[in-house]
Amino acid sequence: MIPLSVPQLAGNEWKYVKDCLDTGWISSAGSYVNQFEQLVADFAGVKYGIACMNGTVGLHIAQVVAGVQASDYVITPNITFIATLNAIKYTGASPILIDVLPDSWQMNLALLESFLSQESELKCINGQWNSYRKEDGKRIFAIMPVHVLGNMGDMDKLQELATAYHLVIIEDSTEALGSYHKGQHAGSFGKFGVFSFNGNKIISTGGGGVIVTNDEALAQKAKHLTTQAKVSAMEYIHDEIGYNYRLVNILAAIGVAQMEQFPTLLENKKRMDDYYRSELSEIGDIEFQMVLPCVVANCWLFTFKTKYMRELLDYLNSNGVQSRPFWLPMNQLEMFKNDIYVTENNNSNEIYQTSISIPSSAGITKAEMAIVVQTIKTFYSKL
């Protein structure tokens, strides 16, 4: 079976892990944590990085530090991995789900602008301007764009809306390490960005995440909260409710080794994307995800649309090519079905019904890609 997306462990992973074992620094303290944080922050063009257990808890802490309250709304797209919505719910806040564009699959900002202009109002309370939903008076505090599959939308427009409506930007960049909009790296546009290093990402620590920010005080606060809010190196004194969200040194060691290889693996991903687009461009009814001319995507997980998605999915998995459907839209999940969903054409459902992800490992070989392509071509030839 050609796997969907697995890590490429071909650098100093064993060496650095052995160093952790030899020195006994395997837990939450150790030099590799600091190295990994800074490597990710530097790559993203951001000053500070805070390592954590995974991208989900990174999104949670970013919201807590940004000031999201239990009575607030947080805006996010309807097409995303469930971690985005779970992290919002952890704070007690409620999502406002915005449908996505039919071609790029990113948040529909025109739809969002219409919603904000018609259904929200600006108020200054205690010297602080914020947007409030007219219907219930609840604060619309933050916007969490998701760079779906490592692609990016119109970040200029998103920043414009955030400024006009006093929204805090917290980027779900968990899939977007190595992606750029007009030369600026994903995760660097807002108050916080969050990256994930799950096993299916371009580089992996097995489980892990890094929060990035340009604000030193916010970085210190995030570090404090993720380490149980402990205020003394000696005494067990804690000054607020904290979280055991630390990334351990042994996993950070893997992350350092992976970051050393990241530029090469990123190039591998782009060659994979070019190959698939070239070989599948005129096959059946296949439609690719659109990437804006000003965006350089990291090509994380190759996904395309076809009305034969279910049939193709079964065929590929039955013939040694691991493939997966796209995420079920958030508004269709039981936990979120009563949350606000802003849409006109329900593009989210159409994308879900027709999209399939195919093998995209950073270390995928050209021979493996050729097998994937030939299997897809064989399927369409039998229609």
Backbone torsions as a table, in degrees:
resi	resn	phi	psi	omega
1	MET	NA	127.4	173.4
2	ILE	-81.2	116.7	-172.4
3	PRO	-71.9	158.3	-179.3
4	LEU	-66.7	-54.9	-179.2
5	SER	-162.6	108.6	-179.6
6	VAL	-125.2	156.0	-178.1
7	PRO	-70.4	154.4	175.3
8	GLN	-107.2	105.1	-175.5
9	LEU	-108.1	85.6	-172.5
10	ALA	-132.3	18.8	-177.8
11	GLY	-117.8	-128.0	-175.7
12	ASN	-94.8	21.1	-176.6
13	GLU	-57.1	-50.0	-179.0
14	TRP	-62.2	-42.1	-178.6
15	LYS	-60.6	-47.3	-176.3
16	TYR	-73.5	-37.0	176.2
17	VAL	-64.5	-41.7	177.4
18	LYS	-61.1	-38.2	177.4
19	ASP	-61.2	-41.8	176.4
20	CYS	-61.2	-44.4	-179.1
21	LEU	-67.5	-41.5	-178.8
22	ASP	-66.0	-35.1	-176.7
23	THR	-94.0	-12.3	-179.4
24	GLY	84.0	2.5	-179.6
25	TRP	-88.8	79.3	-176.5
26	ILE	-110.3	-13.8	-172.9
27	SER	-96.9	-142.5	-168.3
28	SER	-80.1	-10.4	175.7
29	ALA	-106.3	153.2	178.9
30	GLY	144.1	157.8	-172.8
31	SER	-69.3	-26.6	-175.9
32	TYR	-68.4	-29.7	177.8
33	VAL	-61.1	-49.8	-179.9
34	ASN	-63.1	-40.8	179.4
35	GLN	-62.4	-45.9	-177.6
36	PHE	-63.7	-44.5	178.4
37	GLU	-55.8	-47.1	-175.1
38	GLN	-72.4	-35.8	178.1
39	LEU	-61.7	-44.0	179.9
40	VAL	-67.3	-46.2	179.9
41	ALA	-60.2	-45.4	-179.8
42	ASP	-61.8	-43.1	-179.5
43	PHE	-62.6	-38.2	-178.9
44	ALA	-81.5	-3.5	-179.7
45	GLY	71.5	31.1	-178.0
46	VAL	-121.9	151.0	-172.4
47	LYS	-72.8	-39.3	-169.1
48	TYR	-128.3	142.1	175.3
49	GLY	-128.0	142.2	179.0
50	ILE	-128.4	110.7	-179.0
51	ALA	-73.9	146.3	179.1
52	CYS	-149.4	176.9	-171.8
53	MET	-62.2	-37.4	-178.7
54	ASN	-167.2	174.3	-178.7
55	GLY	-65.5	-32.7	-178.4
56	THR	-61.9	-49.4	179.9
57	VAL	-69.2	-27.8	174.5
58	GLY	-62.0	-43.4	177.4
59	LEU	-65.2	-36.5	178.4
60	HIS	-64.1	-52.8	-177.5
61	ILE	-63.2	-39.4	179.0
62	ALA	-57.7	-41.4	178.5
63	GLN	-68.2	-42.6	-179.9
64	VAL	-59.6	-48.4	-177.9
65	VAL	-68.1	-34.6	179.5
66	ALA	-68.8	-21.5	177.3
67	GLY	108.7	14.1	176.8
68	VAL	-62.7	130.6	-179.4
69	GLN	-109.9	163.6	-175.9
70	ALA	-62.4	-23.9	-177.8
71	SER	-94.1	3.6	-174.0
72	ASP	-86.7	166.8	166.2
73	TYR	-107.0	145.2	172.3
74	VAL	-126.1	125.6	-177.8
75	ILE	-84.0	135.6	179.6
76	THR	-157.6	158.6	-179.2
77	PRO	-74.1	155.8	-179.6
78	ASN	-77.1	-21.3	174.9
79	ILE	-101.3	109.7	177.0
80	THR	-167.6	167.2	171.0
81	PHE	-73.0	149.0	-171.8
82	ILE	-59.3	-21.8	-178.9
83	ALA	-55.9	-36.2	179.8
84	THR	-58.5	-49.9	-178.8
85	LEU	-70.6	-39.2	177.8
86	ASN	-58.6	-43.5	-178.9
87	ALA	-62.7	-37.1	176.4
88	ILE	-65.1	-44.6	-178.8
89	LYS	-66.4	-30.4	178.0
90	TYR	-57.6	-33.3	-178.6
91	THR	-79.2	-12.1	-174.3
92	GLY	89.8	-5.4	179.0
93	ALA	-75.6	171.4	179.3
94	SER	-118.9	139.6	177.6
95	PRO	-80.4	148.0	163.4
96	ILE	-109.3	111.6	-174.9
97	LEU	-88.1	126.9	179.4
98	ILE	-111.0	131.2	177.5
99	ASP	-62.0	161.2	-176.0
100	VAL	-105.6	167.0	176.5
101	LEU	-73.1	146.3	-175.1
102	PRO	-72.5	-17.8	-175.6
103	ASP	-104.4	-46.1	-178.4
104	SER	-92.6	-17.2	179.1
105	TRP	67.7	19.6	175.5
106	GLN	-98.1	165.5	-177.2
107	MET	-53.6	134.1	179.5
108	ASN	-79.1	99.7	-173.7
109	LEU	-74.5	-27.2	174.7
110	ALA	-65.6	-40.8	177.3
111	LEU	-65.0	-41.4	177.6
112	LEU	-63.3	-44.3	-179.8
113	GLU	-61.0	-42.5	178.4
114	SER	-61.4	-43.2	179.2
115	PHE	-61.9	-47.5	-177.1
116	LEU	-65.5	-40.0	-177.8
117	SER	-69.4	-31.5	-176.2
118	GLN	-94.0	-31.6	-169.0
119	GLU	-117.7	5.9	176.1
120	SER	-128.6	164.2	176.0
121	GLU	-142.6	148.5	179.3
122	LEU	-87.9	136.2	176.1
123	LYS	-137.3	147.2	174.4
124	CYS	-107.3	111.5	-179.4
125	ILE	-120.9	123.3	-177.2
126	ASN	55.0	38.9	177.1
127	GLY	78.9	6.8	-176.5
128	GLN	-118.5	121.0	177.2
129	TRP	-83.1	133.7	174.4
130	ASN	-149.3	164.5	173.0
131	SER	-91.0	144.0	179.0
132	TYR	-131.4	139.5	177.1
133	ARG	-72.7	127.8	-175.9
134	LYS	-60.4	-39.2	-171.4
135	GLU	-65.3	-39.2	-175.5
136	ASP	-126.4	-2.1	177.0
137	GLY	75.5	7.4	-179.5
138	LYS	-79.3	145.3	-177.7
139	ARG	-73.1	132.4	171.4
140	ILE	-97.6	99.8	-164.7
141	PHE	-97.1	-38.5	-171.0
142	ALA	-136.1	159.5	172.1
143	ILE	-126.9	130.9	-176.8
144	MET	-118.3	84.3	176.1
145	PRO	-66.7	145.0	177.8
146	VAL	-116.0	123.0	178.9
147	HIS	-84.2	81.8	-169.4
148	VAL	-61.5	121.4	178.9
149	LEU	63.8	20.7	-179.3
150	GLY	86.1	-0.3	174.7
151	ASN	-82.4	165.8	178.6
152	MET	-136.5	148.5	177.2
153	GLY	-93.2	-159.0	-177.9
154	ASP	-81.5	93.8	-176.0
155	MET	-72.7	-26.0	175.4
156	ASP	-62.6	-46.9	179.8
157	LYS	-65.9	-40.0	-179.6
158	LEU	-62.6	-43.9	178.0
159	GLN	-64.3	-36.7	178.2
160	GLU	-61.8	-45.5	179.2
161	LEU	-66.4	-40.5	179.5
162	ALA	-61.5	-40.1	178.8
163	THR	-68.0	-45.9	-176.7
164	ALA	-63.9	-35.4	-175.1
165	TYR	-109.2	12.6	174.9
166	HIS	55.4	51.6	178.9
167	LEU	-104.1	135.6	174.2
168	VAL	-80.9	128.6	179.1
169	ILE	-91.3	122.4	172.5
170	ILE	-123.9	107.1	-173.6
171	GLU	-82.2	123.9	167.2
172	ASP	-82.4	88.9	-179.4
173	SER	-101.6	23.4	-172.2
174	THR	-59.8	-25.1	-179.8
175	GLU	-105.1	6.0	-162.2
176	ALA	-120.8	21.0	173.3
177	LEU	-63.4	122.7	-177.7
178	GLY	99.2	5.3	179.2
179	SER	-104.9	145.8	-174.9
180	TYR	-137.1	145.2	170.5
181	HIS	-119.5	114.6	-177.4
182	LYS	52.5	40.2	176.4
183	GLY	82.6	-3.3	179.1
184	GLN	-102.0	132.9	-172.6
185	HIS	-73.9	144.8	173.4
186	ALA	-55.0	142.8	179.0
187	GLY	92.8	-6.7	-176.1
188	SER	-108.7	7.7	-174.7
189	PHE	-90.4	-23.7	-173.4
190	GLY	-118.7	-161.7	178.5
191	LYS	-67.9	-38.1	177.7
192	PHE	-139.4	152.7	165.2
193	GLY	-129.1	152.9	-178.5
194	VAL	-134.1	131.5	177.9
195	PHE	-114.0	151.2	179.1
196	SER	-117.5	146.6	178.0
197	PHE	-128.6	41.6	173.9
198	ASN	-62.7	165.9	-174.7
199	GLY	-61.5	-20.3	-177.5
200	ASN	-96.6	1.0	-179.2
201	LYS	-80.5	173.0	-177.4
202	ILE	-59.4	-45.0	168.5
203	ILE	-122.1	153.7	-172.3
204	SER	-141.1	149.0	168.4
205	THR	-112.1	16.6	-174.3
206	GLY	87.7	-59.6	168.9
207	GLY	-148.5	140.4	-179.1
208	GLY	164.7	160.3	177.4
209	GLY	-153.7	164.6	174.0
210	VAL	-138.6	127.2	172.0
211	ILE	-90.4	136.7	177.1
212	VAL	-124.4	148.3	178.4
213	THR	-160.2	157.0	175.1
214	ASN	-96.9	-0.2	-176.8
215	ASP	-100.2	113.9	-175.9
216	GLU	-62.6	-42.5	-178.9
217	ALA	-63.6	-41.2	178.7
218	LEU	-67.6	-36.9	177.9
219	ALA	-62.7	-44.6	179.4
220	GLN	-63.7	-39.2	178.7
221	LYS	-64.9	-42.8	179.3
222	ALA	-63.8	-43.3	177.9
223	LYS	-61.5	-42.3	-179.6
224	HIS	-60.9	-47.9	-176.6
225	LEU	-69.0	-34.9	-178.8
226	THR	-75.6	-10.4	179.8
227	THR	-116.5	42.1	173.1
228	GLN	67.5	15.7	178.6
229	ALA	53.4	42.2	-179.7
230	LYS	-86.3	130.2	-173.3
231	VAL	-106.0	-7.6	-178.6
232	SER	-127.3	135.3	177.6
233	ALA	-70.4	-24.4	-177.0
234	MET	-102.7	-54.5	-175.9
235	GLU	-85.5	154.2	177.4
236	TYR	-89.1	69.9	-179.6
237	ILE	-111.8	127.7	-178.4
238	HIS	-126.8	136.6	-172.7
239	ASP	-103.1	-2.0	175.7
240	GLU	-166.7	176.2	176.6
241	ILE	-67.0	120.2	179.1
242	GLY	-114.8	-175.3	-175.8
243	TYR	-136.1	143.1	175.4
244	ASN	-89.0	71.1	-173.4
245	TYR	-110.0	17.7	-174.5
246	ARG	-71.0	147.8	170.2
247	LEU	-90.1	132.3	-177.8
248	VAL	-79.9	155.1	-173.2
249	ASN	-60.2	-37.6	-176.2
250	ILE	-67.6	-33.0	175.8
251	LEU	-77.4	-36.0	175.7
252	ALA	-63.0	-33.0	177.1
253	ALA	-61.4	-42.1	175.4
254	ILE	-62.6	-40.4	179.5
255	GLY	-62.1	-40.4	177.5
256	VAL	-61.5	-44.7	178.7
257	ALA	-64.0	-38.2	178.9
258	GLN	-67.9	-40.5	178.9
259	MET	-63.2	-32.3	176.8
260	GLU	-61.6	-30.6	-178.2
261	GLN	-95.1	-9.7	-169.2
262	PHE	-55.2	-45.3	179.6
263	PRO	-56.5	-39.4	178.9
264	THR	-68.4	-43.5	-180.0
265	LEU	-65.8	-34.4	177.2
266	LEU	-64.0	-41.5	176.5
267	GLU	-64.0	-38.4	176.5
268	ASN	-59.0	-42.3	179.9
269	LYS	-63.1	-39.9	-178.5
270	LYS	-70.5	-36.1	174.8
271	ARG	-65.8	-38.6	176.8
272	MET	-60.7	-46.9	-179.2
273	ASP	-61.1	-44.8	178.9
274	ASP	-61.3	-42.0	-178.3
275	TYR	-64.6	-49.5	-179.2
276	TYR	-62.0	-43.0	-179.1
277	ARG	-64.7	-38.8	179.7
278	SER	-68.0	-45.6	-174.0
279	GLU	-78.4	-24.0	-175.2
280	LEU	-110.1	5.7	-171.4
281	SER	-64.1	-27.3	-178.8
282	GLU	-123.7	28.7	-179.5
283	ILE	-97.9	120.4	177.1
284	GLY	52.1	-134.6	-178.2
285	ASP	-107.0	22.7	-175.2
286	ILE	-61.4	133.1	175.0
287	GLU	-125.7	132.0	-179.0
288	PHE	-91.3	157.9	171.8
289	GLN	-65.9	130.7	-180.0
290	MET	-80.5	137.2	176.5
291	VAL	-117.3	127.5	179.7
292	LEU	-60.4	147.6	178.7
293	PRO	-57.6	-28.3	-178.6
294	CYS	-86.8	1.7	-177.4
295	VAL	-109.1	135.6	168.5
296	VAL	-111.1	107.1	-176.7
297	ALA	-88.3	153.7	-179.8
298	ASN	-85.0	-3.4	174.0
299	CYS	58.6	46.0	-173.3
300	TRP	-61.8	-58.6	-173.7
301	LEU	-132.6	111.7	-174.0
302	PHE	-71.6	120.1	-174.8
303	THR	-136.2	135.5	178.8
304	PHE	-138.3	168.1	-177.5
305	LYS	-104.4	142.2	172.4
306	THR	-158.9	141.9	179.0
307	LYS	-69.6	-12.8	179.3
308	TYR	-97.2	25.2	-171.9
309	MET	-52.7	-50.1	-175.7
310	ARG	-64.4	-42.1	179.2
311	GLU	-66.3	-42.6	179.2
312	LEU	-66.0	-39.6	178.8
313	LEU	-58.0	-47.9	179.4
314	ASP	-64.2	-41.7	-177.5
315	TYR	-64.7	-46.7	-178.2
316	LEU	-64.1	-47.5	-179.1
317	ASN	-66.2	-27.0	177.3
318	SER	-80.0	-12.9	-177.0
319	ASN	-120.1	31.5	170.9
320	GLY	79.4	16.6	178.6
321	VAL	-121.4	102.5	-176.6
322	GLN	-68.1	125.9	-178.4
323	SER	-140.5	158.3	-176.9
324	ARG	-139.4	150.0	171.3
325	PRO	-73.4	170.4	178.5
326	PHE	-80.5	172.6	-179.4
327	TRP	-65.4	140.6	171.0
328	LEU	-65.3	131.4	178.4
329	PRO	-53.2	143.2	-173.1
330	MET	-60.7	-34.1	-177.3
331	ASN	-70.4	-11.6	179.4
332	GLN	-93.8	-6.5	176.0
333	LEU	-83.8	142.7	-174.1
334	GLU	-54.3	-39.5	-174.5
335	MET	-69.7	-20.8	-173.2
336	PHE	-120.6	5.8	-173.4
337	LYS	-66.1	-20.2	179.8
338	ASN	-98.5	1.9	177.1
339	ASP	-81.2	161.8	-176.8
340	ILE	-66.4	129.0	175.3
341	TYR	-125.6	117.3	-178.0
342	VAL	-100.1	117.3	-177.0
343	THR	-155.5	160.5	171.0
344	GLU	-119.2	-46.8	-175.6
345	ASN	-115.4	1.9	-178.3
346	ASN	51.4	52.1	177.5
347	ASN	-59.4	-30.7	-178.2
348	SER	-56.3	-45.0	-178.2
349	ASN	-67.7	-40.1	179.9
350	GLU	-64.0	-40.4	178.5
351	ILE	-64.9	-42.8	177.9
352	TYR	-61.2	-44.2	-175.8
353	GLN	-67.8	-19.1	-171.8
354	THR	-122.6	-0.1	-171.9
355	SER	-104.2	141.1	-178.4
356	ILE	-137.5	138.4	178.1
357	SER	-104.5	136.8	-176.6
358	ILE	-119.1	168.0	-174.4
359	PRO	-49.5	127.1	-172.4
360	SER	-142.5	25.5	-179.2
361	SER	-57.9	146.5	179.2
362	ALA	-60.7	-27.4	-179.5
363	GLY	-100.5	14.8	-179.0
364	ILE	-61.1	137.6	-178.0
365	THR	-91.2	162.5	177.8
366	LYS	-64.4	-33.9	177.8
367	ALA	-63.7	-40.9	178.6
368	GLU	-67.5	-41.8	177.9
369	MET	-62.8	-36.4	178.7
370	ALA	-63.9	-38.2	177.3
371	ILE	-65.6	-43.7	178.6
372	VAL	-58.4	-48.7	-178.2
373	VAL	-63.1	-44.9	-178.2
374	GLN	-64.8	-36.7	178.6
375	THR	-65.8	-39.2	177.5
376	ILE	-66.3	-44.1	179.2
377	LYS	-62.5	-39.4	178.8
378	THR	-63.3	-40.6	178.1
379	PHE	-58.2	-49.4	-176.6
380	TYR	-68.3	-28.6	-179.7
381	SER	-69.1	-19.6	-177.8
382	LYS	-92.5	-5.0	-178.6
383	LEU	-70.6	NA	NA
